[in-house]
Amino acid sequence: MSLLQNEHPWGTGIPHIDDIEKICWQMLHEGATNRKSAMHQAVIGTSVDSIAYMRTVVLRRVDIDTRKIYLHTDKRSKKMQDLEQTMHMSWLVYDQSLRTQIRCSGAIIIHHMDDLCKEQWDHTGHHSRRYYMTDQPPSTELDQTSTGLNEALTAFDYTLEESEAGFQHFVVVETIIDWMEWYYTHSKGNRRARFTYNENDLSGSSWLMP
């Protein structure tokens, strides 16, 4: 989407704060459902022992009605160790073409070997399962020439049935968003707003100094 100097993604003039909140969630949902969306890939943040760690992940699912965001990861990964300590996570997405940043954060629920995890696994493609099938966990040190994949995994030479072995390592992380911030950059003046939630309902909204 190309924008004129006095435009923003939701029309001309001064946006209503309630409309901004709704459109932010629509943008997040588009990021989860459209691989071409700039928000399909997100940055997540964890904090352990006063040190922040950031990682790029794929935005897998967004439930607008319940204000929940989901990602997939390997149970053996370092991020899971971080998350299991704090049970909390932050998200950041950005679309340069819309000059829009969305930050949000909340408590998490870890789904492993449960119904939701199995549902998401069943929708995970054959080619996307190979790293869950490795013997070595993420962050294992390798030599320079190794990808950590055996010949069959490199060539995708395994059946869908054989790939089920990776389910034991597959995790879905659900974030229950309790606050969200919108930031929009513009030559005539940046705009920023904050939204808070209580039990899935919007409980507060306010304009902030950018």
C-alpha positions in Angstrom: 0.0 0.0 0.0 1.4 3.4 -1.0 0.5 6.3 1.2 0.1 10.0 0.4 1.7 12.5 2.7 -1.6 13.2 4.7 -2.8 9.6 4.7 -2.5 6.6 7.0 -3.6 3.0 6.5 -7.1 3.6 7.9 -8.1 6.7 5.9 -7.5 10.4 6.0 -7.7 12.8 8.9 -7.2 12.0 12.6 -7.9 8.3 13.4 -10.3 7.4 16.2 -8.4 5.5 18.9 -11.0 2.7 18.9 -10.5 2.1 15.2 -6.8 2.0 15.7 -7.1 -0.9 18.2 -9.4 -2.9 15.9 -7.1 -2.3 12.9 -4.0 -3.4 14.8 -5.6 -6.7 15.5 -6.7 -7.0 11.8 -3.0 -6.4 10.8 -1.8 -9.0 13.2 -4.4 -11.5 11.9 -3.3 -10.7 8.3 0.3 -11.4 9.4 -0.7 -14.8 10.6 -2.7 -15.8 7.6 -0.8 -14.2 4.7 2.8 -15.3 4.2 3.4 -12.2 2.1 2.5 -9.8 4.9 5.4 -7.8 6.4 4.0 -8.9 9.8 4.2 -12.6 9.0 7.5 -12.6 10.8 7.7 -11.1 14.2 10.3 -10.5 16.9 9.7 -11.9 20.3 11.5 -10.9 23.5 12.3 -12.9 26.6 14.2 -11.9 29.7 16.2 -14.1 32.0 18.4 -12.9 34.9 18.0 -9.3 33.7 19.2 -10.1 30.2 16.9 -9.6 27.3 16.9 -12.0 24.3 15.2 -11.4 21.0 14.4 -13.8 18.2 12.5 -13.7 14.9 9.6 -16.2 14.7 6.7 -16.8 12.3 3.4 -15.5 13.5 1.3 -18.7 13.3 -2.1 -17.7 14.6 -4.0 -14.7 16.0 -7.4 -15.0 17.7 -8.9 -11.5 17.7 -11.8 -12.2 20.0 -9.7 -13.7 22.8 -6.6 -11.4 22.2 -4.3 -14.3 21.8 -1.2 -14.8 19.6 0.6 -18.1 18.9 4.0 -19.4 17.7 5.5 -22.8 17.1 8.8 -23.9 18.4 11.0 -26.8 19.5 10.6 -27.9 23.1 14.4 -28.4 23.2 15.2 -24.8 22.2 16.8 -22.2 24.4 13.7 -20.0 24.1 11.6 -22.6 25.8 14.0 -22.6 28.7 13.6 -18.9 29.0 9.8 -19.0 28.7 9.5 -21.8 31.2 11.3 -19.5 33.8 9.1 -16.4 33.3 5.9 -17.7 31.6 5.8 -14.3 29.8 6.7 -13.0 26.4 6.7 -9.8 24.3 6.1 -9.4 20.6 7.0 -6.8 18.0 5.9 -6.5 14.4 6.6 -3.8 11.8 5.4 -3.0 8.4 7.6 -0.4 6.7 5.2 0.2 3.8 2.5 1.2 6.3 5.0 2.8 8.7 3.3 0.9 11.5 4.8 -0.8 14.5 2.8 -2.9 17.0 4.2 -4.1 20.3 2.3 -6.3 22.7 3.0 -8.6 25.7 1.4 -11.0 28.0 1.5 -14.3 30.0 1.9 -17.5 28.1 0.5 -21.0 28.0 2.7 -23.8 26.7 0.9 -26.5 24.7 2.8 -29.8 24.3 1.2 -33.1 23.4 -2.3 -31.7 24.0 -5.3 -31.2 21.6 -4.3 -27.7 20.4 -0.7 -28.8 19.9 -1.9 -31.8 17.8 -4.2 -29.6 15.8 -1.4 -27.2 14.9 1.0 -30.1 14.2 -1.5 -31.7 11.8 -1.5 -28.4 9.8 2.3 -28.3 9.7 3.5 -29.2 6.3 5.8 -32.2 5.5 8.7 -29.9 4.6 8.3 -27.9 7.8 8.7 -30.8 10.1 12.3 -31.8 9.5 14.0 -29.7 12.2 11.7 -31.3 14.8 13.0 -34.7 13.7 16.7 -34.0 14.4 18.5 -35.9 17.1 20.5 -32.8 18.1 18.5 -30.0 19.8 18.7 -26.4 18.6 21.8 -24.5 19.7 24.0 -27.7 19.5 27.5 -26.7 18.3 28.3 -28.0 14.8 31.4 -28.0 12.6 31.6 -25.5 9.8 30.3 -27.8 7.0 27.3 -29.3 8.9 23.7 -28.2 8.8 22.7 -30.6 11.5 20.5 -32.5 9.1 21.1 -36.0 7.9 20.9 -36.9 4.2 17.2 -37.9 4.3 16.2 -34.7 6.1 18.3 -32.5 3.7 16.6 -34.2 0.7 13.1 -34.3 2.4 13.3 -38.0 1.8 10.9 -39.1 4.5 7.2 -39.8 4.6 4.5 -37.9 6.4 4.1 -40.9 8.7 7.9 -40.9 9.5 7.7 -37.2 10.2 5.3 -37.9 13.1 8.5 -38.7 15.1 9.0 -35.0 15.4 5.7 -34.3 17.2 7.3 -35.1 20.6 9.5 -31.9 20.1 6.7 -29.7 18.8 5.3 -26.9 21.0 2.7 -24.3 20.5 3.2 -21.2 22.7 0.0 -19.1 23.3 0.4 -15.5 24.5 -2.6 -13.9 26.3 -2.1 -10.2 25.4 -2.6 -7.8 28.3 -1.3 -4.6 26.6 -0.6 -3.4 23.1 1.1 -0.3 21.7 0.7 1.2 18.2 3.3 3.5 16.7 2.9 5.2 13.4 5.6 7.4 11.8 4.7 10.3 9.5 6.5 13.4 8.2 3.8 15.6 9.8 4.1 14.0 13.2 4.3 10.5 14.6 1.4 9.0 16.5 1.3 6.5 19.4 -1.4 4.8 21.4 -1.6 2.2 24.2 -4.3 -0.4 24.9 -4.8 -2.6 27.9 -6.9 -5.7 28.3 -8.5 -7.5 31.2 -9.8 -11.1 30.6 -9.8 -10.6 26.8 -11.7 -7.3 27.0 -10.4 -3.9 26.1 -10.1 -2.2 29.5 -8.2 1.0 28.6 -6.9 3.1 25.8 -4.8 6.3 25.7 -2.8 8.5 23.3 0.9 8.7 24.2 3.7 11.1 23.3 5.6 9.4 20.5 
